[in-house]
């Protein structure tokens, strides 16, 4: 899924001191866990919630939410 973003995300955050938010194509708990490991600052999962691909209660139990 998001293999190449790891290095880019960390470089961008370090070089520019910015927050990174990912949007689009996030449709599973696995996607969220992968992004959590990449230390992104936020994700937008509107369509996945709308189409019932993600359960908000499960997300809150299993994913670190700041």
CORWOWO-V349086 format. One record per backbone hydrogen bond with DSSP energy under -0.5 kcal/mol. CO is the residue of the C=O (numbers start at 1). NH is the residue of the N-H. E is the energy in kcal/mol with one decimal. If there is no record, write none. Layout:
BEGIN
co:CO nh:NH e:E
co:CO nh:NH e:E
END
This chain:
BEGIN
co:3 nh:6 e:-0.9
co:4 nh:8 e:-1.0
co:5 nh:9 e:-3.5
co:6 nh:10 e:-2.0
co:7 nh:11 e:-2.4
co:8 nh:12 e:-2.8
co:9 nh:13 e:-2.6
co:10 nh:14 e:-2.2
co:11 nh:15 e:-3.0
co:12 nh:16 e:-2.4
co:13 nh:17 e:-1.3
co:19 nh:21 e:-0.5
co:20 nh:41 e:-2.2
co:20 nh:42 e:-1.3
co:22 nh:44 e:-2.3
co:25 nh:27 e:-0.8
co:28 nh:32 e:-1.6
co:29 nh:33 e:-2.5
co:30 nh:34 e:-2.5
co:31 nh:35 e:-2.3
co:32 nh:36 e:-2.2
co:33 nh:37 e:-1.8
co:34 nh:38 e:-1.0
co:35 nh:40 e:-1.5
co:36 nh:39 e:-1.3
co:42 nh:22 e:-2.6
co:43 nh:45 e:-0.6
co:44 nh:24 e:-0.8
co:45 nh:49 e:-2.0
co:46 nh:50 e:-2.6
co:47 nh:51 e:-2.5
co:48 nh:53 e:-2.9
co:48 nh:54 e:-1.2
co:49 nh:52 e:-1.5
co:54 nh:56 e:-0.6
co:55 nh:59 e:-2.3
co:56 nh:60 e:-2.4
co:57 nh:61 e:-1.5
co:58 nh:62 e:-2.2
co:59 nh:63 e:-2.6
END
